[in-house]
Amino acid sequence: MNGTRTTPPRPVDIAAVFPALAPLARSAVRLHPRPGSPTVHDSSIGGPLLWPAREP
């Protein structure tokens, strides 16, 4: 499946319901990780980690 995955709009405008929270609003990025098949030559979060040979 190709294309951009997006999060649907929220059913409630929180800033309208709780106006005191509006100044605290910030942009955020949601990550949508997908399973992969890293090899010993790849470095991956949750998978094999490449480590420099000279480091202990």
C-alpha positions in Angstrom: 0.0 0.0 0.0 1.5 3.3 -1.0 0.4 6.7 0.0 0.5 9.0 3.1 -1.2 7.6 6.1 -3.1 10.3 8.1 -4.9 10.4 11.3 -8.6 11.2 11.0 -9.8 14.5 12.5 -10.8 14.3 16.1 -14.6 14.1 16.8 -14.3 16.9 19.4 -12.5 20.2 19.3 -10.7 20.0 22.7 -9.7 23.7 22.6 -13.4 24.6 22.2 -14.5 22.4 25.1 -11.5 23.4 27.3 -10.4 26.9 26.2 -7.7 27.1 29.0 -5.8 24.3 27.1 -5.7 26.3 23.8 -2.4 28.1 24.6 -0.8 24.7 25.4 -1.5 23.2 21.9 1.6 22.1 19.9 2.2 20.3 16.7 3.1 16.7 16.9 4.3 13.9 14.7 2.8 10.4 15.1 4.9 7.5 14.0 3.4 4.5 12.3 6.1 1.9 12.5 5.8 -1.1 10.2 7.5 -4.5 10.7 10.7 -5.0 8.8 13.3 -7.7 8.2 16.6 -6.1 9.2 19.7 -8.1 8.5 23.0 -8.1 10.4 24.1 -5.3 8.0 21.2 -3.0 9.1 20.8 -1.0 12.2 17.2 -1.0 13.5 15.2 0.1 16.5 14.1 -3.1 18.2 16.4 -5.2 16.0 20.1 -5.7 15.4 22.3 -2.7 16.2 25.4 -1.9 14.2 28.3 -1.1 16.6 31.6 0.4 15.6 34.3 -2.4 15.8 36.7 -0.1 17.8 34.1 0.6 20.5 33.8 -1.7 23.5 
